[in-house]
Amino acid sequence: MGDLTTISSNLLYLAFILYLIATFVFAGTIRDKRTDSGDSKLGKVAITITIIGFLTQIGYFITRWIASSHAPVSNLFEFTTFFGMMLVFAFIIIYFIYRLNLLGVFTLPVALLIIAYASMFPREISPLIPSLKSHWLYIHVTTAATGEAILAVSFAAGLIYLIKKVDQTKRSKRTTWLEIVLFSIVSTLGFVVVSSIFSGLNYSAEFQFPVEGQEITAEYQLPALAGPNGGELLTGDAMQPWFEAPGWMQGENAARKFNTLLWSIVTGAVLYLLARLILRKRIAAAIQPLLRKTNADLVDEISYRAVAIGFPVFTLGALIFAMIWAQQAWDRFWGWDPKEVWALITWFFYAAFLHLRLSRGWHGEKSAWLAVGGFAIIMFNLIAVNLIIAGLHSYA
């Protein structure tokens, strides 16, 4: 099984490299006069590399499944890599419908960040806990991730629309919010960078702290900006925490996860400021001139179609199948677990998106802002809910 695990890891790494190459090739089509037509030679090369990368990642998925004897979607590393894989799959399908090369320039980097984000979590194969030993693990989790992946394509298209259409000649609420979106993306990159650095340095710090009357020991892989509430540092040469995590953050890993989130924000801020110093303008303002030839109506259509397809898939996976599994695992369909609540919030948001689009005529910029906001909710569910808030899904 060890050989299969190694093969699986190598295939995932190779898929990541292929996606990265495809991103640069797609970027090369920006100045092509036939960029929006999908007829450029570079575009054909880029989508071919993307498909090879996707098939390579399927190889990762299959070999890890064989090595673990269960579908590799049971922890944060496995779920997030599957999410990234389905995002690429959704992009490939939509690309062949609309033939928009520019979509690859924005969608593939999101998939790359998601896969890189996944690699920061423990990758060891471990036995399933009792509540996960069900065929609903495959049905619920894979369907929910596929729905979210399709909705993520809507985000990429919406972001393209906003960068193209928002007036960058003067500062406004629209330019500020657009920069906040781009800062969030940079912060995800910051998390990957800082985690890679301290992983390479083999940094480790142990804390002992009380949880529900018991003394717990937790290991930090990043220096503690926020230490556990009431915690004591056991590693003498490690950095002392600047402050303690709030007491309402329950669970043995809550403070460590909160610390990870803080590092992402801090590193993201540094990278963002460096980008602003180099570009000497807002990031969106620097990108906007490259999108002059983009068909805004086509991008708007892609954003809407992705939601129209992704919403019913998400409904099946994240709500209907989830409630059936919850009944089998915990003897109740609904329990107001944080993960369940945010899945419901996500569902209501995209239901409102479709209602406003079809009944109130929210097209163009309004629709694009909704697409971006919906993906922000998805990422909050993936990152903040998993990293900070304790619940029945904390095993992930």
Secondary structure by P-SEA (a helix, b strand, c coil): caaaaaaaaaaaaaaaaaaaaaaaaaaaacccccccccccaaaaaaaaaaaaaaaaaaaaaaaaaaaacccccccaaaaaaaaaaaaaaaaaaaaaacccccccccaaaaaaaaaaaaaacccbbbbbccccccaaaaaaaaaaaaaaaaaaaaaaaaaaaaaaccccccccaaaaaaaaaaaaaaaaaaaaaaaaaaaaabbbbbbbbbcccbbbbbbbccccccccccccccccccccccccccccccccaaaaaaaaaaaaaaaaaaaaaaaaaaaccccccccccccccccaaaaaaaaaaaaaaaaaaaaacccaaaaaaaaaaccccccccaaaaaaaaaaaaaaaaaaaacccccccaaaaaaaaaaaaaaaaaacccccccccccccc
